[in-house]
Amino acid sequence: MVKEDETFPCDLIFLSSSRADGTCHVTTASLDGESSHKTHYAVQDTKGFHTEEDIDSLHATIECERPQPDLYKFVGRINVYSDLNDPVVRPLGSENLLLRGATLKNTEKIFGVAVYTGMETKMALNYQSKSQKRSAVEKSMNVFLIVYLCILISKALINTVMKYVWQSEPFRDEPWYNQKTEAERQRNLLLRAFTDFLAFMVLFNYIIPVSMYVTVEMQKFLGSYFITWDEEMFDEETGEGPLVNTSDLNEELGQVEYVFTDKTGTLTENNMEFKECCVEGHVYVPHAVCNGQVLPAAAAIDMIDASPGASGREREELFFRAVCLCHTIQVKDDDEVDGPRKSPDSGKRCAYISSSPDEVALVEGIQRLGFTYLRLKENYMELRNRDNDIERFELLEILSFDSVRRRMSVIVKSATGEIYLFCKGADSSIFPRVVEGKVDQIRSRVERNAVEGLRTLCVAYKRLMQEEYEGIYKLLQAARVALHDRERKLAEAYEQIEKDLILLGATAVEDRLQEKAADTIEALQKAGIKVWVLTGDKMETAAAACYACRLFRRNTQLLEVTTKRLEEQSLHDVLCELSKTVLHCSASLTRDSFSGLSADMQDYGLIIDGAALSLIMKPCEDGSASHYRELFLDICRNCSAVLCCRMAPLQKAQNVCFIFPQFLYQFFCGFSQQTLYDTAYLTLYNISFTSLPILLHSLTEQHVAMDTLKRDPALYRDIAKNALLRWRVFIYWTFLGVFDALVFFFGAYFMFENTTVTSNGQVFGNWTFGTLVFTVMVFTVTLKLALDTHYWTWINHFVIWGSLLFYVVFSLLWGGIIWPFLSYQRMYYVFIHMLSSGPAWLAIVLLVAVSLLPDVLKKVLCRQLWPSATERVQRSSSHRAPADAAPSPDRPLLMDPEPRPRRE
């Protein structure tokens, strides 16, 4: 027994609830993220068991499939025994299964029996198959980290080997000032070498950029607040702004290459408006104009003949009732429930309960048209009686909708005892099963509506004799209780039942495009993002919507891989032909990286339907992937749009220039593991001296203005596919770091080679040498960042120049005071001593200038000779009026990082 607001401890078969109708409502947010209430149904023969005593008297057996992770699929059956009679067999499906992790809502209590527990529950099976999401930047950083780890091991090995080569001479192994003890002489050679190797690993471990990971995580965390504070993303209609649930994938927002989108509710408003219905060749439209007057509801426009005749009127009436019935198969309930509900039980009265916008619009429109039609007959009493016909139909069977059949049916019994099967679905699934009706006229109307972008639906029916229905019931019952291949057997049963239909008519509803949907798709395509639209609509309907939202343009050449084309050509020939067309064009023409799509570049749009896609993705007989998949993907990658219908690198190379001088220093200190830098400098380099500038740079830097990006989304192509963190960029910055390290070390070394002295005759020592190298390095890496900064704010100025000032002040304090808590005072007066020498000042200025020279040359030459689209825009914006250099009002976050009051 589980009570309201409790979580189900395991996967349960739902036996009964405190609700009289045997239903319960649950939320599955912890399983699939959906917060809406879902309705589940108790077993028909056990829903009357409301107490523990009732449940204790239940005698039944349950058979079900082996545990599997699909949350929305379950196959089983229950055998309920009563006295000595044969058991009653009932099918069990996902609507009867309550999942572990789901929560009971709006229901006092339920009774259930456990079928899967522990690691066999669907929740546990899904947890086992999940993998951690990592951004492209994080993946690149991890690979680069392995490279630096290999460099670290190589450095330690080289220094270990060179140490023992150096000490092969006796006077170098044991100099007079450092004699070994007897115990040290007796130590195992391999043990000593391993110890030295570990010592070098510790000495050079700063090459592993641990602090960089901390900086990146901080940037992600703080960057998420910038997204939350962005007023440009505030929706005035809903009164809501952006909500960042996780900051792990922030940087991926600029790396999107493909966008997969549904049509309904994403490109469109999902707000359906009924347009017309065509019944027996007669078109009914709401608010029709007749003799210059707008009628209040609808009028019939005879498309075929002046009077449909008695049989025609009967079918028109049947059509109105059929559409309403096919959309009103829910069990009526006084409680409000989120989402449509379907009943697995038969013998229920029908009432309209649905939340699907197209169903709402269609039913309301049809009901209005039905009302008007009967009103035109001027028979008020008949109208009054017929208004309640839906309530007097008894629902016998539901043949549920699925995406393969693309149709659904209901079998109902009228008050007079007549049994009907009403079927509604896509035209492609209805027309082949029709044997009677005005097919040509209705098909013509459907195709016309589809071209105009309307969503169409066809309706058919057939009358069943009592004997026919009994055979259908047995066929469905056998398929529903099957434990193996239940879905296949149900599909075969549906196929056998839904045939020899009489076509009644078709309907059309309109789903308007969302505001600015066309502008958004056009901007995405200019930015190099390829948009794939996935929809279940008819191909003509989907294509019309794609033209309306500018997914396809006038000059777009449409390529089709559809079932109709595959009837004329083989799949192999179609794909090879398209491949030659698309790949030949892409090889001969290039895109203009500055203006986006080139004017002479032929754009291709691919249209594929679900059946053709299934053939392409179908595995080979040996179980291997189809060889058509790669060919199909190559074609898709070279299409600007696809319609499936029916269906921070700069700082990385620095933690190199920081530690490489330490490596070089070992060649001049007898590989004694002597550190070049003071311990305080080693600790604070990444924490204090260089961390804030790169962090603030990553948060505030803007290569181009926001309004410029909106005007020219093609600029995003410069950073697409992780372009700023590729191997070429990584290797460039690594070698630049090695160059800087050579300049730092040997520049200072050659100055010290002449035994540099101060004004009082004192000679510089090894700590002064290391401090000089460290000073040049701190100034160089900070100024490199300043060179790379395009958008300057007071924050940038504060942290860049402030970090340099902090380094100087810290060094003066660290070396200007005798710290009593330290066991050594080796840095006392070192920094002041260094600054008292004129050659030291000259060395700092010259070495910083030489280190920055490659950056300056690259920046100047590349911008002049091979500028990117972004650099062209930067150069053009720099020639504007001086007022443009001031911070613009479209960047409020830089001036006011606090969230502003939301507009009412």
N, C-alpha and C positions, 0 to 999 in steps of 0.2 A: 504494500500500500504506500502510495506517494501522495503527499498533501500539497496544497497550493503553495507556489513559490519555492518548492523544493526541487532539487536537481535529481534526475534519474540516475541511480547508481550503476546501472548496467543496461544493456539493450533488452527491452521488454515487449512481449506481445500484449497489446491493449485488450483486456477482457471486459472491463466495465468502468463506469464513472458515476459520480453523484448526479450527473445531468441525465434527465429523463430520455434524451434522444441518443445517449450512448456516445457522445462526442467529448473531446477535450481539446484545449488550446495550449500550444507550447511555443516557446521561443528557442531558436537554435543559434543565437549569436556567437556562442563559444565554439560552434562547429563550422558554420559557413559564413558568419558575419552578418546574417540577416536578422534584423530586430523585429520584423513583423510577426504577428501571431499566425501559426499554422494550425489547421484543424486535422485531428486524427480521429479515426472511427473504431469503435469497439467491435469485436466479433458479433455478428448478428445474433447468434444463439446464446451468448453469454452476457450481453449488455444489461440483462435484467437482474444480474447477481450483484446486489448492492451492499451486502454485509459479509463479515468474515465467515459466518456460518454458511451463507449461500456459496461462497467460494470454496469452502471446505467440502461441500457436497458435490462439487463439479468433478466429473470423470471424463477426461479428454486426453488425447495424445497430440503432440505437435511434431510435424516433420518440416525441416527447413534446409536450405542450402548451407554449404560450408561458409565460414566467416570470410567476408571480402570487404574491401574498404569503401566501395561506392555508397555514399550517404543516401542516395535517392533510389536505390534498388534493393528489393528484398523479395525472395520467392519462398513460399512455404504453404502449408495447409494444416488445418486443425480438424481432428476427428472427435466430435462430441458424442458421447455415449449416453443414452437415456434408457433405463430399464434394460430389457433384453433385446430391444430393437436394433437394427443395423445402425451404425453411427452416421450422423449427419456430417458430411464433408464440406468444409468451407475454405475458399482460397484465402491466403494471407499475402498481403502486399506491403509496400512501404507506408501506406496510409494506416496500417495496423501496428507499425513498429515504432516504439518510443525509444529514442537513442540516448545512450549515456552522455551526459554533459548538457542535454537540453533541460529546460526549466518549465514546470507546469504553471499555467496562467489561467485565470478566470474560471477555474474549476476547483471545487472543494477538495476532492480526492479522486484517485483512480486505483483500480486493481490491475495487476499485470503479472505475467509469468516470465522469468528470465530465460533468454535463449542464448545470449552471448555475454560472457563476463570476462573481467581481467583484460589480458592482452588480445583477446579475441573480439572485443567490441570494435565497432566501426571507428570510434574516436581514437582508440589506441592504434589501430591499423593505419589510420591517416597520419598520426604523429610519426610513425616509423618511416614513412615514405617521404617526409618533408625534408628539404635541404635549405640551408641558410642562404639568404639573399646577400650578394655582395655587389657593390658598384664596380664599374669598369676601372675607376681610379684606384679603388682598394685592391682589385686584382692585379693591376699594373704595379702598384707599390709592393705587393707581396713578391712578385717576380723580381723586381729590382732589388728587394731586400736580399733575396737569395744570391744575386750577383755580388752585392756588397759583403755578404757572408763569405763567399768564395774568395773575395779580395782579402778579407781579414785573415782567413786561414792561410792564404798564400803569403801574406806579409809575415805572419808568425813563423811559418816554416822556413822562409828565406832567412829571417833573422836568427832563427835557431841554428840553421846550418852554418851561416856566416860566423856566428859566435864561436863555434867549435873549430872552424877554419882559422879564425883569428887567434884562438888560444892554442893552436897547434905548436906555436913557439913557446918554450918554457918561460921566457922572461915576460911574455904577455899573459900567460896563464896565471903566474904567481908573481906579480910585481912586488918590489920590496915594501911598498906601503900597504899591501893587501895580501899577506901570506895566508894560505889555507890551513885549517886545522887538520889533524890526522883523521878525524872522523869524516871530514869533507873529502879527503883524498881517497878514502875507502868506499865511498858511495858508488852504487852501480851506475855505469855510464848511461844506460837507457833511461834509468829513473831520473838522473840529472837532466837529460835532454828533454824528457817529458815535462819536468818541472819548469824548465826554461821556456818550453813551448807555451805552457799555460800562462806564464808570466808575461810573455809577449802578447798573448790573446787579451789579457787584462789591460795591457798598456795601449793596445790599438782598438779596444772595443768601442770607442766613441765613433767609429765609422758606421756602426749600426745605428740608424736614425730613430732610436726609440722615441725621442722627444717629438719627432715629426708626426708620429702617429697621434700623440697627445694633441698637437697643434691642429691636425686635421679633424679630430673628433670635436675639439672646441669650436672650430670653424663651422662644422655641421650644426652643432647645437645652437650657436649664436645665429647662424644663417637662417635657421628655422624661425626665429623670432622676427627677422627682417621680412620673411614671407607673411607672417601673421600680421605685422604692422602695415603691410602695403595697402594703402587706400585705393589703389587702382584695381585691387581684387575684391573690393567690398561691394556686395550686391545690395542695392537699395531696396529692391522689391522684397527680398526675404529678410533683410536686416542682418545678414550674416557675412562674415569675412572668411578667409581661408583658414583651414584647420590642419596643422601639421601633426599627423599621428606618429610619424617616425622621421628622424633626420638622417637615417643611414643612406638614403638614396637621393639626397638633395642635388648633388652634382649631376645625376643622371637626367635631370630636367633639360639640360642643354645638350644631351647626347642622344636624344630620341631620333631614331632613323625610320621607324615604321609605326604608323598609328592604325590600329584595327578598331573600327567603330561599327556599331549597329546603326541602322537607319532610324527605326521607330524610337522616339523618345530621346534620341541623341542628336541626330541631324534635324529631326522634326519635333514638333511640340508635344506629340502624343495626345493631342486634343482633337478627337475625330469629329468631323461634321458630315452628317448624312447628305449625300448629293442626289442619288436617284436609285431606282430599282427598275429592272426590266422584267416584266412578267408576260409570258406568252407573246412576246414581241411588242408589248405596250410599255411605254416608259412613264414612270411616275416620278415627278420632281417636286420637292417642297417649294412653296412660294412661287408657283408658276404664274406667268402672266397670261391672262385670257381677255381678249378684247380691250387691251389697254389697262385692265384692272389687275392688281396683285391679289390673288386669293389667299385667305388666311392660313391655309394648311397646305394642300397639294391638289394637283389636277392630273387627270390621266391624259396622256398624249398618245393617240393611237398611231403606232408606227407602221402597222401592217394593213389593217382594214378598219372599217368604221365601227363594226360591232363584233366583239370576240365570240359571241354565241354562248349557248348554255354551258357546254363543256369548258370553254375558255374561262368563263366567269368562275366556274367551280375550281379550276386550277389556280386562278388568281387568289381566291379566298384561301385555298390550301397553301399557297405560297406565303401569304401573310402569317398564317398560323405556324407554318413550318419554320420560318426564320425565328419567330419568337420562341418556339419550343426548343430549337437547337441551341439557343442562347440562354434558356431559363430552366436548366436541368438541375438547379441547385435545390437542396432541401431547405425549406423555409425555417428560419430560426429567429427568435426575438432578439438574441444577443448580437451585438455588433462584433464582427470578426474582420480582421484585415485580410484582404486577398480573397480570390474566388475559391469556392469550396465545391467539391464534387462528392456525390454519395455513391458508395459501392452497392447500396441496397436497392432492391426493386420495389415496386408497389407504392411509390411516394407521389404525393401531389406535387405539382410543379409551381414554383413561384420565382419571380425575378430577383436574384441576388448576384450581382457581378460587379467587379471593380475594373475590368478591362475597358479602356476608353473606346476602342472601336466597337466592342459589344454594346456598350451603353448607347453610343450614337446610332448604331444600326438598329437596335431593338426599338429605341424611342422613335426613330424615323419611320420604321416599318409599322409600328403601332399607330402612329399618326396617319400614315398612308392608308392602313387598313380601316381606320375610323372614317377617313374621307371617302374611301371607296364605297363602304356600306352606306354612308350618308347620301352618296349620289344615287343610291337605289331607293332613297326616300322610304325606308322601312325602319322606323325608329324602334319598334319592338324587337325586330330581328337584331338590330344593332345592340340593344341592351342585353339580349341573351348571349350574343356572340362575344361580347366583351369579356364574358366570364368563361369562355370556352377553354382557355388555357388552364384555369383552375380545375376544370372538370376532366382534363386529360389525365390518365393514369400512366405513370412512367414505368415501363417494364424492363428495358435494358438500355445501357449506355455503351456505345462502342467508342471509347475515348480517342481523342485526337493524338496523333503522333507525327513527328516531323518527316517520317518516311512516307506514310500514306497521304499526309497533308489533307486529311478530312476527318470528320467525326459524324457519328450517327446516333439517333435515339429511336427506340421502338416504343410507341405509345398506344394506348387503348382509349378510344373515345367513349363518351357516355352511352352511345348506342351500341357498343360492342365491336366496332370496327377497329382493326389493328393496322397501324401505319409504321413504315420506316421512313424517317426524314433524314436526309444526308446533306451536309454543307461542307464546302472545302474549296480548294484552289481549282481553277478551271482545268488545269492539266490533270487533275485527279478525278474530276467529275465527268467531263465530256466523254472519255473513253468507256465509261460504264453506263452511258445513256443509250436507250434503245428507242425512245419516243420523245417527242417534244419539238419545239421550233428551235432546233440547235443552231442553224446557220444565222438566224436573226440575232439570237442571244449572243452567239460567239462574236459576231461583228460588233455588237454593243460593248462587250467585255474588252475586246482589243482596242476599241476607240477610247474607252475610259482608261485603260492601262497606259496608252501613249500620252494621255493628259496627266499622268502621274497619280491617278486615283487608285485606291486599294479595292480590288474586286473580290467578289465571293459568289460562288454558284450554289444553287439549291436544287435538290432533286428528291424524289420520293418513290415509293411503291407500296401497294396495298398487300397485306399478308393475310392468308387464310389461317385459321386456328391451327391446322395441322402443320403448316409451314413454320409458324412461330414455335410450336413444340419441338420441332427438329432443330431450329436455331438455338433454342434454350439448351438442349442437350449438348449441342456442339460447343457452345460457349462455356458451359459448365465444365465439360471435359478439359477444355484448354485452360480454364482458370485455376483448376486444382492440380494441374500438372506441375511436378517438381523440377523436371528437366525440360529445357527449351520452351519454357512457358511463353516467352515473348514471341518466339517463332510460331508456335501453335496458335496463339491468339491472332497474329498477323494473317496466318493462313485462313483462320475462321472468318476474320473480317473480310478478307478478299473474297471468300465464297459467298458471304451474305450480301455485301454491297455491290450488287450487279443487277443488270436488267432494270435500271432505274428510268423514271420518267422525269425529264427536265422541266422544272417549274420556272426558273428565272435566275437573275443575277442582281447583285447589289453593288453599290459603289460608295465609298466614303473617302473624304479628303483629310489628310494629315499635313498641315502646313509646316513649312520649314521654320526652324527657330530663327530668331532675330540674329543677324550677322553670321549665320552659319556659313554662307557663301564666302564672306570676307575672311573668315577664319581658315577655311580650307585653302583658299588662294594663298594666304600668308604662309601656311604650313608647307605648301608645295614650293613656294619661293625659297623657303628656308632649307630645302633639300629633303624634307620629310615626305615619305610616300604614304598615301592614305589608302587603306583597303576598307571597303564598305561591305559588311556582311549582313545580308537581309534575306528574309524568307519570301519577299514579294515576288510577283511575276516580273520577268526580265524587263518587259517594256515599262512597267511601273517604276522599277528600280532605276532603269536608265534615264527616264524622264526626271526623276528626283536628282540624279547625279549631275545632269546638265543644269538643273535649277540651282544646285549648290556649288556649281563651278568645279566639281570634281573632274568632269569632262568639259573641255572647251571646244569652241567651234572647229579649231584646227586639229583636234585630237583624233587620231585614227583608231577606230575601235577594232579590237581583235576578239573574236568570239570562239570559245570552246564550250559549246552547248550540245545538248542531246540532239537537237535538230540537225546540227552540222555533222555530228558523229554518225548520223544515219546515212549521210552521203559520203563521208570519208572515214578512214580508219583513224584511231587515236594517234597512232604513230605518225601518219602522214600530216595530220593537223598540227601536232606539236613541232615536227621538223620544219614545216612551212613557216609557222610563226617564229620559230627560233632563227631561221635564216633572215627573215624580215627585220626582226628587232635587233639581233646581235650585229648584223651587217651595218645597220644605221648607227648603232652606238659606237662602232669601231671607226666609222668614217667621219663622224661629227663629234664635236666637243661642246661642252657647255661653257658659257661665259661666267667665270667665277664672280665677277663683280655685279653684273646685272641680273643674275639668276638664270632663268631659262633663256637660251639663245633664240633669236628670232627665227633662224633657219633650222633649228633643231626640231625634228619631227617628234611630237609627243604621242605616246601610245597609251591607250586605255584597254585593259583586259576585262572581258566579261566572261564569267564561268558560272555554270549552274551546279547545283548540288550533285546531280547524277554524274556529270562529267568529272567533277572533283573526286567522287568516290572511285571512279575507274582509275584515275591517276594515282590515288593514294593506296589502292588495293595492293596488298603484298603479293609477291610471286608464290607459286605453288610450293616452293621449298621453304617458305616463311621469311625470305629475305625481302628487303625493301624494293619496291618497284623501281626499275631503271628510268621510268618516266618522271619520277619525283624531281631529280636534279635538273632535268631539262625544263620542267615546268617552273622550278624556282628561278632558273636563269632568265626565263622569259619574264617572270614577275618582277625580278630585280631591275629590269631595264624598262619597265613600264612606269609612267609617272603616277598612275592610279590603277587600282584593281577593284572590280566590283564582283563580289561573290553573292549571287542571288540564289534564292532558294537554298537558303542556307546562312694643383699648384707646384709646378715642376722646378722653378728657379732654385728654391732652397734645398732641393734634393741633392744637388751636386756640390753645395757649400761644404755638412757633416763630413767629404773628400779633402778640400783645401784646408780643413781644420786638422785632420789627423795625418795627412800625408807628410807634412814637415816632421812630425814625430817619428815617422818611419825613416826619413832621411837622416835624422839626428843620430840614429843608432849606428850609422856608419862612421860617426865621428866621436862616439863615446865608447868604442870597444864592445858594442852590443851588450851593454851592462844593464839594460832595461831602465836606464835613467830617463825620467820624464823631461820633456822640453818645457812644458808649461807648469805653472804652479797649480796645486790641487784646487784652489778656489776658482781659478780661471777655467779649469776643466769642468767644474760643476756648474758654473753660472753661464757658460757660453750659450747653451741652448735654453736655459731657464730664464735668464734675465737680459743678456746682452743682445740677442738676436730673435727672440720669440715674438715679442709684441709687434714689431714692424711687419713681419710676414703674416701674422694673424689678422691685423687690421687691414693689410693690403688685400687679403683674400676676401674680406667682408665688404670693403668700400670701393674697390677698383672697378671702374667702368670704362671699357675700351672705347665705346661710342655711347652717345646719349640715347636715352630711352625712346624719345620720339623718332630718332634716326632709325633705330631698329624696327619700329613699327612701320615706318615708311618703306624700308628696304629689308625684309626678312631674309633675303639671300645672304646677308652678312653672317648668319648662323652657320653657313657652310664652312667657314674658316675653322670652326672648332668641332665640326662633326666628326664622328667616329674616333673620338678621343685623340684628336689630332695633336693636341699640345702635350700629350704624354706617351708618344710613341717611342720606339727603340731609337730612332734617329735623333730625336730630341734628347732622350736620356743619355745617349753616348756623347752627344755634343757637350752637354753640361758636365758630364763626368770628366771628359778630357780638358774642358775649360777649368774645372776644379784642380786637376793635376798641374796645368800650366800655372795657375795662380799659386799653388803650393811651391812650385819650383822657384817662382819669382820671389815669394816671401822668404824662403829659406836661404837660397844662394845669394839673393840681394843683400840680406843681412850678414851672411857669412863672409862675402867679399869685403864688406865694410869692416867687419871685425878682424879680418885677416891681417890688416895693417895695425893691429893692436891699438884700437881706438881708445883714446884717453879723454878724460874730462879736463876742465880748466885747472883743477888742482892736482893733475898728474895721476889720478887713479885710473886703473885699467878696468874695462868692462868685463864682467864674469858671465858664467853660463845662464844665470837667472835673468840678467839684463838682456842677454841675447834672446832667450825665450820670450820675454816680455815684449821686446821689439817686434818679433815675428807675430805675436798674438795681437798687438796693437794694430799693425798693418792689416791683419786679417779681419778684425772687427770692423774697421773703417771701410775696407774693400767690400765685404759682403753687404753691408748696410747701404753703401753708395750704389752698388749694383741694383739693389731693390729700388732705390730712388730713380735710377735711370729707367727702370722698367715700369715705373708708375706713370700713368697717363692722366688720370683724374685726381687732382690734388685737392684735399680739404684740410681744414685745420687739424683734423684727427691725424692725417698722414704726417703733417709737419711736426706735430707734437711727439708722436711715437718714434719717428725716424731720428730727428735731431735730439730728442730727449733721451733715446737709448744710447747715443754716442756720448752725450753729456754725462749720463749715469755711469758709463764705463770709466770715464776720466775721473769723476768724483770718487767712485769706488776704489780705483787704483791708488789715488792719492791718500785715501783713508786707510786702505789695506796696508800700504807700505809706509805710511807716515806715522803710525802709532805702534808701540810695542804692546801686543795683545797678551795679557797675562795668562789666559787660558790655553795658549798654544805652547807646545813643547819645543817648537822651533820658531825662529825669527828670520828665516832666509830671505823673505821679501821686504824686510825693513829697509826703507830708503831707496829701494831698487828703482821704482817708477820715477821718483823725483830725480834720482841720479841720472837716469836715462834722458829725461827732458832737459837736464842742464847742459847737454852736449849738443852743439850745433850740427855735427854730422848725423846725429840720430834724427833730428828734425828733418834734415835733408833726405835721409833714407826713407822716412815715413812718407814724405810727399812724393818722392820719385817712385817708390815701389807701388803705392796706391795708384798713381797715374799709369804706370806700365801695366798693372793688373786690369785696369778699366779700359785700356786701349782696345783690346779685341771686341769688347761689348760696344764701344762707341763706333768702331769701324763697321761692325756687322749692322748696327742700327742704321747708320747713314747709308751704306752701300745697298743693303737690301731694300730700304725704303725708296731709294732712287732708281735702282735697276730692276728689282723684282718685287714690287709692292703687292701685298695682299689686298683684298677688297676692304678689309678693316683699316689698313694703313692708308689707303687712298681717302677714305672718309675722314680719318684723323687729320690728314694733311690738309684736306679742303676745309675742315672746320677750324683749323688753326689760323686760316687767313680771314676769318670773319672779324666783325667789329670787336673791340676789346670788351664790350659788355657781355659778349658771349662767353668770355672766359670765367665769368663769375658763376657760382653754383646756381643752377636753374631750379625753378620751383617744382620741376618734375622729379626731384630727388629729395623728398621731405625727410627720408630716413636719416640722411647724413646730417641734417641740421637739427632734427628733433627726434631722437631715438625712442621717445616715449610714445605709447599708443594714444592716438587722438580720440576724442569723444566720437562715437558713431553717430552718423546722421539718422535722424528719426524718419 
